[in-house]
Amino acid sequence: MGFFSSAISILQTLVVAIGAGLGVWGVINLLEGYGADNPGAKSQGIKQLMAGGGVILIGTQLVPQLSGLFG
Protein backbone atom coordinates (compact mmCIF):
# COMPACT_ATOMS: atom_id res chain seq x y z
CA MET A 1 0.00 0.00 0.00
CA GLY A 2 2.91 2.32 0.60
CA PHE A 3 3.84 2.07 -3.04
CA PHE A 4 0.40 3.24 -4.19
CA SER A 5 0.29 6.20 -1.82
CA SER A 6 3.78 7.22 -2.90
CA ALA A 7 2.88 6.84 -6.57
CA ILE A 8 -0.28 8.92 -6.13
CA SER A 9 1.68 11.64 -4.36
CA ILE A 10 4.23 11.72 -7.18
CA LEU A 11 1.45 11.72 -9.79
CA GLN A 12 -0.27 14.63 -8.04
CA THR A 13 2.96 16.64 -7.97
CA LEU A 14 3.61 15.86 -11.63
CA VAL A 15 0.11 16.86 -12.77
CA VAL A 16 0.22 20.11 -10.79
CA ALA A 17 3.66 20.93 -12.21
CA ILE A 18 2.45 20.33 -15.77
CA GLY A 19 -0.58 22.55 -15.12
CA ALA A 20 1.61 25.28 -13.67
CA GLY A 21 3.91 25.13 -16.69
CA LEU A 22 0.95 25.40 -19.03
CA GLY A 23 -0.39 28.35 -17.05
CA VAL A 24 2.95 30.16 -17.14
CA TRP A 25 3.20 29.55 -20.88
CA GLY A 26 -0.30 31.00 -21.23
CA VAL A 27 0.65 34.13 -19.29
CA ILE A 28 3.70 34.60 -21.51
CA ASN A 29 1.57 34.28 -24.65
CA LEU A 30 -1.03 36.64 -23.19
CA LEU A 31 1.55 39.31 -22.40
CA GLU A 32 3.13 38.84 -25.81
CA GLY A 33 -0.29 39.34 -27.38
CA TYR A 34 -0.85 42.55 -25.47
CA GLY A 35 2.63 43.81 -26.33
CA ALA A 36 2.26 43.22 -30.04
CA ASP A 37 -1.49 44.02 -30.09
CA ASN A 38 -2.14 40.57 -31.51
CA PRO A 39 -5.64 39.26 -30.74
CA GLY A 40 -4.69 35.72 -31.79
CA ALA A 41 -1.89 35.51 -29.27
CA LYS A 42 -4.13 36.99 -26.57
CA SER A 43 -6.78 34.37 -27.26
CA GLN A 44 -4.27 31.53 -27.26
CA GLY A 45 -2.71 32.83 -24.05
CA ILE A 46 -5.97 33.02 -22.15
CA LYS A 47 -6.94 29.53 -23.35
CA GLN A 48 -3.61 28.11 -22.18
CA LEU A 49 -3.90 29.92 -18.86
CA MET A 50 -7.38 28.51 -18.25
CA ALA A 51 -6.30 25.03 -19.34
CA GLY A 52 -3.36 25.18 -16.93
CA GLY A 53 -5.74 26.12 -14.13
CA GLY A 54 -7.97 23.20 -15.04
CA VAL A 55 -5.07 20.76 -15.00
CA ILE A 56 -3.98 22.08 -11.60
CA LEU A 57 -7.54 21.62 -10.34
CA ILE A 58 -7.52 18.03 -11.58
CA GLY A 59 -4.19 17.43 -9.88
CA THR A 60 -5.33 18.80 -6.54
CA GLN A 61 -8.89 17.42 -6.47
CA LEU A 62 -9.13 14.29 -8.60
CA VAL A 63 -5.75 12.59 -8.28
CA PRO A 64 -5.89 12.26 -4.45
CA GLN A 65 -9.20 10.44 -4.80
CA LEU A 66 -7.36 7.65 -6.60
CA SER A 67 -6.06 6.50 -3.23
CA GLY A 68 -9.60 5.36 -2.41
CA LEU A 69 -9.43 2.83 -5.22
CA PHE A 70 -6.56 0.97 -3.59
CA GLY A 71 -7.26 1.50 0.11
Residue pairs with C-beta under 8 A, 6 or more apart in sequence:
1 70
1 71
4 67
4 70
4 71
5 67
8 63
8 64
8 66
8 67
11 63
11 66
12 59
12 60
12 63
12 64
13 59
14 59
15 55
15 56
15 58
15 59
15 63
16 55
16 56
16 59
16 60
18 55
18 59
19 52
19 53
19 54
19 55
19 56
19 57
19 58
19 59
20 52
20 56
21 52
22 48
22 51
22 52
22 55
23 48
23 49
23 52
23 53
23 56
24 52
25 48
25 52
26 44
26 45
26 46
26 47
26 48
26 49
26 50
26 51
26 52
27 45
27 49
28 45
29 41
29 42
29 44
29 45
29 48
30 41
30 42
30 45
30 46
30 49
31 45
32 38
32 41
32 45
33 39
33 40
33 41
33 42
33 43
33 44
33 45
34 42
